[in-house]
Amino acid sequence: MEISSAIGSRLRQAGISDVRDDSTTRAMYSSDASLYRVPPQVVVCPRSVDEVAATLHVCRREGVPLTSRGAGTSLAGNAVGTGVVIDFSRHLGRVLEIDPERRTARVQPGVVQAAVQRAAAPHGLRFGPDPSTHNRCTIGGMIGNNACGARALGYGRTSDNVVGLEVLTGTGHPLSLPGNAPMLDPLRSLVDANLATIRTEFGRFGRQVSGYGLEHLLPENRFDVRKLFVGSEGTLGVLTEATVQLVADSPVRTMVVLGYPDIVDAGNAAHTLLRFRPTACEGLDSRIVDVVRTRRGPGAVPPLPSGAAWLFVELVGDDYGEVHDRAVSMVDVSGAIDALHVDDQARAAALWRIREDGSGLSARSPRGLPAHAGWEDAAVPPERTGDYLRDFEQLTDSYGITGYPYGHFADGCIHIRLDVPLEMPGLFREFLFAAGRLVASYGGSMSGEHGDGRARSELLPLMYSADALRLFGAVKSVFDPENLLNPGVLVDPRPVDADLRVTAAPAVRTGLAFRYREDGGNFTQAVHRCTGVGKCRADTTAVGGVMCPSYLATREEKDSTRGRARALQEMLNGSLVTDGWSSPEVHETLDLCLSCKGCASDCPTGVDMATWKSEVLHQTYRGKRRPISHYTLGRLPQWAALASRIPKAVNAITKVPGVASAGLRLGGMDKRRHVPAFAPRTFRRWLADTAAQRARTGDPVLLFVDTFTDYFTPEVGVAAVEVLEAAGYRVHVTEKQQCCGLTWITTGQLDEARKILGRTVTELFRAGTPIVGIEPSCTGVLRSDAVELLGSEPARVVAESTRTLAELLGDWEPPSLSGTTVVAQPHCHHHAIMGWDADASLLKRAGAEVTRLGGCCGLAGNFGVERGHYDVSVAVANNQLVPAVESAAADTVVLADGYSCRTQLGDLTDRRGTHLAELLASRLS
């Protein structure tokens, strides 16, 4: 029996209900958001404190290491381990109690920080520390790393906001903190014997979080063991419950953006602003702002003051006048060359999003190379920030390394990812030690909020004396004498360059269907775009996000974008997932991927799981027998073309009792779906029949006639022609029906897709006119997949020439929609590839009142129709779409350009989806 299976069996025998020792799970938990890869033997998702205690008991009895994990967003490798990993986020993620009088929240360790905020908000309260990962990081993880976030200036670190902790020590003893258990007496003796070391080396400035926070144990700090545990990275005990302090949100909040000539000037100015009591003072420069503009378009960055570097400063208070006067005074002495006051909270949120996505956005360096964590959390005394930034840039220049610095400048904490060439043996280690010596020379800390983990623990001798390091070992021995809790971190650390994830897999460049242009044709490099920041685990649908719909439906790590990427990374290194493209672990994780492409836009590192899934299916089934749905749904345009010749007969047959359900079952589809009716007259036939009646003048535009419009919903095409002609265009179509190959792409039939798409691109290229798409998914293929699959100049030209209807009508004055209420479901591919801003702008110009939904409809082309996906498809729809539509007034227009979205609406509600073209055409005079 394998070790993992043996430990798993013993854990199950101990009564633990959710024990996972399969290779898929082990692959997913082999890494966190760091550079490190450490496959666990077993993953436990405890349902109670008793199960946590039982897990620890088995680990102690068997001598197996135990690592605590929240959302797995650790950037230093704090949440990976060789033994048992406890995932608290699966079942122990509740807010147990909000006490508004004491201003406290009692929570389980796996609760997401944003969930605490939502629970506290009705009482006018919030949890102060707010890392950029606040919508997915857990309170347990924040306690483990002593997380701070942008607003630590106003609310302090996590250690400043913890009231009480319930922990299990490495010996299995329960410990309530604060408290005076007898087992703490040896700790008191250690402190008494080392007062000089603790007073001179610890607690020197606010962001010194490297090592253990021994300053909290000093007599003048009342021997606060509770605060010692915060930031101990799971090496002293296992957290089972926490009570945290809440604070009242100030009613007035304003943002001031200060512009400086360069990042050094911004760093030098930051600490001088502290007298104005900012709650946040964040720094970044033009390099990271340019990345946002490049990836998300110019509109993603609101106007900024003059300069090449900026400080984002937040001021709060109870009186607007007082806050405004404080802001004006701050600007006067800031030394900024320009400034901007932002009172509009939506505009401010857009600016803060740039900063929040910094970790992911900086995963590609200014040179376009992969940029890595490892040295991205150093801190220096705040008054030395600018000088440190100058010297650090000189250090990186000397190594030929680049990155985007940003961070909490007024706290002295700097974040950066660097394009260190990990393939060069020894260079990563050499650089880390050089950077560590630089920080130590400034009296700084290797870590300012993320903890040391595997990335920086070996560097601690650069900032602490031998006496301090011996004290670390002695403290750990008090709580964990057998060294079972998160070994290799802080005490007896693993080498900083051991267990690196990225270097474990060989480059895969040949035999690929897609070109992976941004990754130099290297599939391995593409897959390692996923650094693990975990934004795919956050519910961003309320702000228009899409990623990741299947995870939001199941809450299983394997169904997150990150979980899938981890399985692919393990497939490439071949040590845990061993059957290559055909590995069951890979296909298990990809099964519930909707190919919605939400990650392509929402993931800050640029993951495109839909493309990777198509590649895997292509490589797996190339020259082999495929699943039946690949022949039915995957070749839908061919079957639709045949059926459209006798639509009445086909429609009649599908209405015979039992025939439709039998056909669906035999075709690999869910019998709860319906067979859509074929139009009695195709759109192209309507075009031919009405050719003499249509406009013969105007600017020419080629309307791309997709399968869904032509054979199923020609009324959408008719409306598009009417709108285009009203806008002064002369509409053309290709002589013969062309296909984008979408259904072949999503089912991985990429050889055939390339042929189909090649013919289509040739015809569209010859037209030499702007191209307008009606169906968002097909438009997305022409804008994106065509270039990746074909790589030809015609494909590039076609991509640049293709527009959505709203994009083409950018300067057109639309008919009035005043008084019209619209609930809009942007198609996922529309959101991810083209963006929906042009549609929003057109509807606003028309005077419509629009509520834009986030998330996916859940049907997503063939996904929701395939057998085995129905329940997840419905769950995805129930996240945003169905509740919004069912609560909308009867006269509300449900705007859904995607055929899939309209089909899902028809299957799950009694409402009909309307295409933008239909809405506009209905109001033409």
KEKOLMAR-838319 format. One record per residue (C-alpha): x, y, z. Coordinates in steps of 0.001 Angstrom, whole numbers. Layout:
X Y Z
...
This chain:
0 0 0
1306 3476 -896
2107 5816 1977
-671 8214 1001
-3260 5426 901
-2080 4083 4261
-2342 7481 5958
-5680 8088 4267
-7011 4790 5601
-5915 5589 9139
-7542 9013 8957
-10818 7479 7786
-10618 4897 10555
-10313 7805 12987
-13762 8989 11884
-12728 11817 9560
-15323 12044 6830
-13640 14046 4051
-10229 12503 3379
-8702 12808 -83
-5628 10874 -1132
-6295 10552 -4862
-3663 11825 -7263
-5972 14546 -8624
-6328 16169 -5223
-2666 15739 -4392
-1789 17446 -7677
-4061 20401 -6939
-2665 20920 -3450
959 20489 -4466
1407 24253 -4681
-87 27433 -3325
493 30885 -4861
4232 30520 -4504
7015 29071 -6632
7113 25866 -4624
5812 22387 -5406
5414 19926 -2531
2835 17177 -3183
1066 16140 28
292 12563 955
-3282 13355 1950
-5648 16331 2012
-8197 16520 4821
-11222 18827 4715
-12442 18693 8329
-16084 19295 9168
-15575 19986 12885
-12980 20831 15492
-13151 17207 16637
-12050 16110 13160
-9172 18599 13283
-8086 17124 16600
-8423 13586 15254
-6301 14492 12234
-3578 15908 14450
-3724 12794 16653
-3203 10489 13649
-333 12646 12388
1359 12546 15800
911 8787 16090
2236 8148 12563
4931 10843 12618
3427 12578 9566
3828 16364 9085
724 18535 9129
219 21817 7253
-2747 24154 7665
-4190 25776 4546
-6882 28364 3909
-7417 29621 368
-3907 28609 -691
-2982 32181 -1640
341 32093 199
3085 33656 -1890
5921 32244 198
5100 28544 218
3547 28570 3699
606 26343 2701
2269 23289 1142
3661 20256 2924
4801 16680 2429
2348 15044 4835
-1252 15955 5580
-2640 19273 4387
-5754 20460 6228
-7996 22579 4003
-10136 24671 6339
-11904 26541 3539
-14116 23636 2444
-16291 23096 5545
-15021 25321 8380
-15700 28694 6815
-18526 30240 8839
-18998 33418 10797
-20174 32030 14142
-21161 35258 15849
-21121 39037 15406
-21191 40983 18679
-21897 44610 17713
-21573 45856 21292
-18085 44430 21811
-17334 44973 18133
-16070 41450 17634
-16615 38562 15250
-16150 34923 16229
-15202 32913 13165
-13943 29597 11907
-10463 29611 10366
-11640 28924 6813
-13971 31907 6571
-13167 34307 3727
-12296 37825 4831
-14969 39327 2564
-17606 37113 4213
-16704 38620 7584
-17092 42073 6058
-20546 41202 4726
-21646 39863 8100
-20344 42922 9942
-21583 45540 7465
-25220 45685 8689
-23833 46833 12057
-21666 49515 10471
-18544 47498 11250
-15693 45855 9355
-12535 43851 9916
-9666 46275 9485
-6856 44383 7684
-7709 43957 4005
-5152 42213 1792
-5566 42522 -1964
-6869 38939 -1897
-9683 39897 500
-12374 38291 -1661
-10812 34827 -1314
-8189 34780 1483
-9272 33262 4794
-9007 34665 8301
-6977 31626 9311
-4464 32353 6574
-4330 36025 7571
-3592 34993 11144
-946 32549 9967
937 35235 8018
12 38311 10068
-1518 39817 6943
-1830 43565 6684
-3128 44908 3379
-3395 48414 2041
-5212 49861 5063
-2828 48735 7778
-1942 52401 8342
-5447 52961 9591
-6393 49625 11101
-3148 47849 11913
-1911 44348 11172
-3891 41189 11828
-2001 40822 15138
-3453 44164 16197
-6987 42960 15528
-7138 39536 17165
-9042 39259 20459
-8850 35528 21098
-7646 32285 19554
-8467 28626 20015
-5562 26427 18936
-4270 22910 19160
-545 22745 19853
1758 20258 18183
1376 18037 21256
-2394 17938 20724
-3223 20145 23697
-6058 22669 23283
-5000 26186 24171
-7216 29240 24634
-5468 32559 24149
-5079 34794 25931
-4630 32405 28821
-2191 31090 31419
-1872 27385 30754
945 25613 32654
2524 24573 29359
3440 28242 28820
5794 28329 31837
8824 27147 29793
8062 29948 27325
8187 32505 30132
11551 31162 31201
12870 31493 27646
11771 35112 27493
13270 35953 30889
16609 34486 29774
16664 36390 26457
15266 39828 27223
18197 41700 25681
18007 39794 22399
14252 40259 22098
14333 43969 22976
17089 44810 20519
16179 42649 17534
12379 42442 17443
9537 44914 16934
11810 47606 15481
9199 48850 12982
5637 48012 12027
6245 45748 9052
8893 43543 10665
7014 40259 10463
9865 37890 9597
10450 35145 12139
8380 34907 15309
6923 38066 16860
8818 37611 20110
8411 41270 21089
4847 40434 22138
6214 38210 24905
8117 40983 26655
6937 41889 30158
6034 45396 29002
3772 43780 26387
2124 41534 28987
3455 38246 27624
864 38200 24834
1101 34644 23446
-1977 35330 21348
-33 37832 19234
2949 35478 19062
732 32923 17323
-288 35494 14724
2381 35276 12057
3789 31932 13232
2787 30383 9873
1178 27290 11332
4416 26111 12953
3304 26429 16586
-291 25269 16518
-3411 24532 14502
-6011 27295 14644
-9571 26082 15209
-11401 29340 16008
-10694 33053 16243
-12344 36106 17691
-11344 39251 15847
-11835 42935 16551
-14122 44934 14308
-13944 48663 13621
-16498 51214 12577
-16293 52409 9005
-15935 56156 8778
-18795 57807 6876
-16480 59997 4774
-13867 58458 2492
-11810 60221 -145
-8890 59269 -2350
-6015 61507 -3344
-3692 60460 -6159
-292 62155 -6059
1981 62179 -9099
5804 62081 -8912
8605 62042 -11486
9653 58505 -10559
9118 55757 -8052
12066 56817 -5856
10530 60254 -5348
7205 58641 -4507
8948 56361 -2011
10751 59271 -370
7520 61242 2
5304 58480 1389
6358 58536 5056
6028 62347 5192
2275 61958 4672
1728 59924 7831
948 63025 9878
-2236 63415 7837
-3476 60091 9228
-4064 58200 5982
-5712 54802 6201
-3760 53765 3104
-813 55046 1112
44 52801 -1822
2745 53315 -4425
3169 52168 -8023
4596 53519 -11235
3823 53708 -14946
5106 50211 -15630
2237 48437 -13931
-319 50990 -15132
790 50351 -18707
237 46620 -18182
-3377 47272 -17186
-3944 49438 -20250
-2381 46848 -22529
-4337 43906 -21161
-7679 45520 -20455
-7820 48523 -22740
-7320 52254 -22123
-10657 52529 -20339
-9463 50249 -17541
-7336 53055 -16101
-9140 56246 -15054
-7251 59519 -15680
-4177 59909 -13475
-2225 63032 -12492
959 63919 -14350
4006 61899 -13464
5560 58478 -13920
4812 57218 -10400
1901 57699 -8039
840 57435 -4435
-2766 56374 -3890
-3733 57889 -540
-6983 57290 1307
-8258 59654 4003
-11344 59003 6114
-13225 60819 8825
-16593 61820 10207
-16856 65242 8580
-16442 65920 4866
-15050 69400 5393
-12383 68205 7808
-11344 65350 5486
-11246 67690 2487
-9133 70260 4320
-6760 67527 5429
-6451 66356 1837
-5684 69861 587
-3044 70369 3268
-1481 67022 2430
-1242 67873 -1258
410 71205 -424
3329 69552 1371
3482 66277 -569
6083 67392 -3078
3903 65968 -5846
4074 67503 -9311
330 66951 -9769
-2594 65684 -7751
-6122 64419 -8194
-8973 64254 -5655
-11349 61318 -6180
-14576 61408 -4175
-16526 59162 -6540
-16253 55733 -4938
-16799 53853 -8198
-13911 55717 -9780
-11785 55154 -6708
-12618 51439 -6787
-11366 51235 -10379
-8053 52747 -9274
-7759 50460 -6250
-8393 47469 -8525
-5149 48237 -10349
-3334 47932 -7055
-5291 44866 -5877
-4455 42943 -9047
-772 43876 -8770
353 40390 -7784
-1222 38805 -10824
-621 41636 -13280
3074 41624 -12482
3404 37918 -13274
4814 39013 -16621
7817 41330 -16425
8330 44505 -18509
10189 42289 -20980
7202 39976 -21320
8955 37135 -19483
7448 35112 -16623
8034 36978 -13366
8264 34985 -10169
7453 35371 -6502
10142 34681 -3935
11455 38166 -3369
8334 40248 -3334
7555 41097 254
10540 42895 1777
10046 45829 4130
12291 48599 5431
11687 51392 7938
9258 53754 6130
11625 56720 6072
14068 54652 4017
11612 53460 1337
12833 55696 -1470
16513 54979 -894
15831 51253 -728
13883 51378 -4008
16799 53149 -5691
19353 50623 -4452
17110 47687 -5197
16663 48780 -8826
20436 49059 -9101
20712 45509 -7744
18197 44095 -10227
19890 45969 -13073
23210 44406 -12136
21630 40960 -12510
19763 41838 -15708
16434 41259 -13934
13254 43332 -14265
9912 43626 -12506
7143 45996 -11441
7625 47395 -7916
4521 48488 -6019
3182 48247 -2511
2577 49855 855
5112 52673 536
4226 54545 3720
4700 51273 5615
7986 50587 3853
6673 47317 2371
7538 46696 -1286
6092 43996 -3533
7693 42868 -6768
7881 39807 -8984
11086 39319 -10925
11957 37602 -14195
14841 35653 -12701
15819 32955 -15240
15168 29916 -13074
16712 27658 -15685
20136 29061 -14757
21327 26951 -11796
22181 28918 -8694
21179 32361 -9975
17873 32491 -8094
19586 31580 -4827
22435 34018 -5414
20029 36866 -6112
17835 36159 -3074
20804 36292 -744
22064 39495 -2370
18616 41061 -1970
18429 39831 1617
21753 41441 2464
20517 44717 959
17357 44721 3073
19301 43792 6201
21659 46719 5586
18606 48992 5796
17511 47447 9089
14624 45842 7240
12670 42607 7215
12709 39796 4665
8918 39759 4860
6519 42616 5458
3227 40739 5548
3244 37441 3641
5448 35498 6024
8764 33825 5321
7593 30357 4313
9922 28385 2081
10857 31508 152
12636 33461 2872
13129 31351 6001
16660 30420 4972
17452 34161 4712
16624 34896 8361
20295 34696 9495
20888 37808 7390
18716 39886 9748
18776 37975 13039
21644 36948 15285
22537 33367 16129
21004 33904 19574
17699 34978 18022
17670 31984 15700
18332 29587 18583
15448 31238 20387
13167 30478 17423
13992 26788 17731
13434 26803 21480
10048 28517 21136
8914 25991 18536
9999 23140 20811
7662 24398 23537
4632 24031 21284
5721 21450 18720
8574 19353 20119
8234 16690 17399
8456 19278 14588
5269 18042 12929
3669 21409 12182
4690 22899 8842
8318 21719 8994
10837 23466 6762
9426 26886 7608
11063 29403 10002
12962 26747 11969
15351 24323 10217
14234 25798 6891
14313 24187 3495
16731 25825 1018
15141 28734 -828
15817 27095 -4180
14558 23606 -3259
11215 22278 -4515
10734 24930 -7209
7581 24228 -9199
8444 25987 -12444
11711 24156 -13032
10124 20730 -12501
8532 20524 -15973
10234 20356 -19391
9260 22828 -22108
6587 21575 -24522
6803 23375 -27869
6199 20862 -30660
3062 19163 -31930
755 21817 -30474
-2422 22979 -32176
-2415 26512 -30774
529 28872 -31151
727 30337 -27617
2232 33503 -29063
2534 35352 -25760
4463 32422 -24311
6917 31913 -27114
5086 28820 -28360
5805 27053 -25059
2778 25252 -23595
4616 24685 -20325
5235 28389 -19919
1607 29099 -20764
317 26676 -18130
2640 28154 -15529
953 31499 -16075
-1203 30321 -13195
756 31475 -10167
-2020 30474 -7784
-3257 33895 -6641
-6693 32294 -6534
-8901 35029 -7956
-10840 32198 -9607
-12080 31240 -6123
-13645 34647 -5548
-17216 35527 -6451
-16745 38620 -8611
-20051 38281 -10458
-21529 41208 -8539
-19016 43498 -10250
-19405 41950 -13699
-16825 39185 -13386
-17240 35729 -14941
-14413 33532 -13599
-14812 30816 -12450
-18465 29688 -12832
-17952 25995 -12103
-16042 26697 -8893
-18824 28999 -7707
-21258 26142 -8347
-19332 23340 -6635
-16807 25109 -4338
-14367 22312 -5158
-10726 23219 -5775
-10607 20826 -8730
-13268 22930 -10451
-11374 26185 -10096
-9159 27583 -12809
-6230 27196 -10433
-7033 23557 -9673
-7113 22752 -13375
-3839 24563 -13958
-2194 22609 -11153
-3328 19316 -12697
-1878 20402 -16044
1386 21460 -14412
1651 18075 -12735
900 16384 -16067
3831 18233 -17614
6338 17261 -14924
5049 13701 -15044
5885 12587 -11504
2425 12576 -9942
150 12748 -12990
1780 10188 -15254
-337 9447 -18337
323 12627 -20264
-2525 14221 -22200
-4758 11229 -21453
-4252 11414 -17679
-7565 10871 -15885
-6593 13530 -13349
-6426 16134 -16100
-9706 15106 -17695
-11415 15022 -14304
-10457 18614 -13579
-11301 19811 -17084
-14667 18058 -17240
-16572 20908 -15594
-14668 23678 -17361
-17353 25527 -19339
-14808 26941 -21833
-16388 30287 -21004
-13046 32104 -21381
-13861 34166 -18286
-10374 33493 -16974
-8842 34932 -20156
-9953 38383 -19017
-10599 38026 -15287
-7458 36146 -14268
-4772 38777 -13658
-2083 36413 -14956
-3825 35827 -18297
-4786 32157 -17949
-6932 30871 -20850
-8292 27551 -19661
-10695 27224 -22604
-7738 27105 -24994
-5855 24651 -22802
-8896 22390 -22574
-9235 22359 -26366
-5545 21499 -26660
-5873 18624 -24181
-8915 17195 -25968
-7142 17554 -29307
-4008 15779 -28119
-5955 13059 -26283
-8351 12043 -29055
-6300 12810 -32135
-6719 9788 -34419
-8840 7999 -31799
-12494 7391 -31119
-14073 10368 -29384
-16971 10785 -26968
-20271 10717 -28826
-21030 14356 -27988
-17989 15399 -30030
-19679 13922 -33109
-23084 15423 -32335
-22623 18750 -30597
-19064 19152 -31839
-20234 18996 -35449
-23524 20825 -34922
-23146 23139 -37960
-23043 20156 -40293
-26140 18533 -38779
-27951 21875 -38699
-27221 22480 -42382
-28732 19103 -43246
-31791 19565 -41025
-32446 23035 -42389
-33305 21498 -45765
-36395 19855 -44260
-37068 21930 -41119
-40777 21103 -40842
-40121 17365 -40926
-37287 17551 -38402
-39318 19726 -36042
-42282 17368 -36297
-40145 14309 -35548
-38625 15877 -32438
-42110 16536 -31085
-43098 12862 -31162
-43252 11644 -27540
-40006 9960 -26527
-38156 10671 -29759
-36418 13842 -28595
-35311 12388 -25248
-34061 9218 -26928
-32157 11218 -29502
-30595 13380 -26820
-29553 10340 -24812
-28038 8567 -27792
-26206 11745 -28774
-24499 12071 -25387
-26810 14831 -24244
-28970 15320 -21180
-32562 14329 -21782
-33749 17267 -19677
-32682 19577 -22475
-34907 20259 -25462
-34126 20022 -29142
-34324 23566 -30532
-36678 24148 -33421
-35246 24881 -36841
-36446 28048 -38521
-38851 27475 -41438
-36744 29874 -43497
-33035 30411 -42918
-31565 33863 -42568
-29582 33509 -45796
-32780 32548 -47630
-34450 35678 -46241
-31494 37718 -47488
-31863 36269 -50950
-35646 36766 -50994
-35407 40411 -49920
-32281 41440 -51823
-34155 43764 -54159
-35747 45640 -51259
-32589 46404 -49282
-30232 49368 -49376
-27827 49583 -52312
-25834 52557 -50996
-23789 53278 -47907
-20528 52080 -46429
-20100 48362 -47064
-19976 45965 -44124
-19756 42196 -44210
-22194 40517 -41858
-20807 37196 -40616
-23666 34720 -40769
-23167 32137 -38036
-24853 28757 -37742
-27145 29748 -34877
-28457 32866 -36577
-28886 31212 -39959
-30665 28021 -38944
-32284 28713 -35570
-32872 32440 -34987
-32952 34247 -38351
-35004 36990 -36742
-31815 38168 -35002
-30066 38455 -38352
-33019 40290 -39854
-32923 42786 -37000
-29183 43254 -37452
-29647 44081 -41136
-32368 46584 -40307
-30205 48317 -37722
-27126 48381 -39942
-29050 49833 -42849
-30621 52418 -40577
-27112 53372 -39504
-26112 53929 -43136
-24368 50655 -43944
-24732 48468 -47009
-24810 44861 -45811
-22967 42058 -47612
-22519 38387 -46755
-20158 35751 -48112
-21339 33942 -51219
-21418 30613 -49422
-22154 29818 -45815
-18948 29947 -43767
-18304 28665 -40238
-15927 29813 -37542
-15432 26239 -36325
-16384 27065 -32750
-17972 23718 -31921
-14953 21872 -33318
-12674 24090 -31228
-14498 23547 -27931
-14480 19778 -28439
-10806 19718 -29377
-11233 18734 -33023
-8584 21221 -33958
-7274 19751 -37198
-10749 20060 -38688
-11306 23413 -37000
-8170 24758 -38648
-9403 23699 -42087
-12853 25187 -41561
-11501 28386 -40082
-8881 28694 -42794
-11551 28660 -45506
-13622 31194 -43596
-10706 33551 -42987
-9784 33410 -46676
-13275 34483 -47692
-13530 37219 -45066
-10077 38535 -45928
-11015 38820 -49603
-14019 40971 -48735
-11732 43782 -47600
-14463 45439 -45554
-15299 45735 -41857
-16836 42536 -40517
-19616 42540 -37956
-20533 39496 -35885
-23958 38753 -34460
-23180 35741 -32267
-20583 36708 -29595
-18885 33307 -29417
-18337 33195 -33174
-17183 36810 -33187
-14715 35885 -30463
-13257 33103 -32606
-12585 35566 -35430
-11063 38054 -32992
-8869 35636 -31053
-8808 31900 -31801
-8290 32365 -35526
-4930 34031 -34989
-3876 31468 -32390
-4827 28522 -34607
-3773 29831 -38012
-1083 32383 -37258
-1484 33860 -40743
-1550 37450 -41957
-5135 37082 -43246
-6179 35837 -39800
-4576 38877 -38196
-6293 41238 -40630
-9658 39549 -40108
-9232 39776 -36325
-8527 43499 -36571
-11451 44024 -38968
-14078 42181 -36910
-16452 44196 -34748
-19445 43579 -32563
-22599 45416 -33504
-22137 47939 -30706
-18495 48528 -31627
-19400 49227 -35249
-22166 51606 -34173
-19903 53601 -31866
-20767 57021 -33391
-24349 56231 -34340
-27220 57931 -32581
-29452 55005 -31601
-33231 55128 -31330
-34524 56184 -27943
-34796 53521 -25269
-35889 56002 -22653
-38133 54319 -20107
-36826 50870 -21046
-35482 48740 -18215
-32882 46208 -19279
-31336 43259 -17471
-28252 42398 -19537
-26465 39049 -19589
-23235 39649 -21531
-22054 36484 -23247
-18896 35146 -21587
-16808 35340 -24770
-18118 38845 -25372
-16957 39848 -21892
-13625 38059 -22167
-12493 38853 -25704
-14283 41934 -26988
-15387 43541 -23755
-18895 44858 -23162
-18088 48554 -22739
-19255 49487 -26254
-22636 47863 -25600
-22984 49627 -22260
-22133 52951 -23907
-24643 52461 -26727
-27431 51556 -24314
-26592 54571 -22162
-26723 56854 -25209
-30105 55393 -26025
-31385 56207 -22527
-31983 52663 -21281
-31787 51816 -17598
-29406 48838 -17543
-28525 46300 -14886
-25508 44328 -16045
-25178 40815 -14704
-21932 39015 -14074
-21199 35332 -14253
-22006 32791 -16939
-25442 31629 -18086
-24273 28062 -17452
-25108 26583 -20846
-21879 27698 -22504
-22288 26101 -25906
-22093 22334 -25726
-21198 22211 -22008
-24652 22483 -20452
-26190 20138 -23002
-23706 17285 -22492
-24792 14450 -20243
-23370 14811 -16740
-23261 18614 -16762
-26902 19573 -16322
-26907 20074 -12555
-23777 22226 -12605
-25129 24161 -15571
-28301 24986 -13634
-26322 25858 -10501
-24232 28317 -12521
-27383 29931 -13937
-28836 30201 -10442
-25851 32220 -9256
-26858 35405 -11096
-28964 34995 -14219
-32064 33147 -13036
-32623 35126 -9799
-32173 38434 -11615
-34592 37510 -14386
-37225 36043 -12076
-37200 39158 -9889
-37385 41553 -12838
-40649 43287 -13753
-42692 41770 -16559
-41859 44586 -18974
-38099 44338 -18367
-36076 43472 -21449
-33736 40550 -20837
-30811 41329 -23130
-28843 38252 -24171
-26857 38340 -27403
-25591 34790 -27024
-27640 31941 -28461
-26555 29797 -25501
-27738 32422 -23044
-31138 32710 -24723
-31444 28926 -24836
-30671 28627 -21133
-33256 31283 -20363
-35828 29381 -22371
-35014 26123 -20602
-35001 27458 -17041
-37391 30432 -17027
-40515 31663 -18757
-38706 34713 -20113
-37351 35229 -23619
-33903 36654 -24224
-33579 39528 -26676
-30563 40287 -28873
-29283 43862 -28945
-30116 44018 -32649
-33728 43046 -31928
-34042 45647 -29201
-32723 48438 -31413
-34701 47348 -34460
-37923 47339 -32446
-37490 51069 -31769
-36614 52168 -35299
-39181 54554 -36714
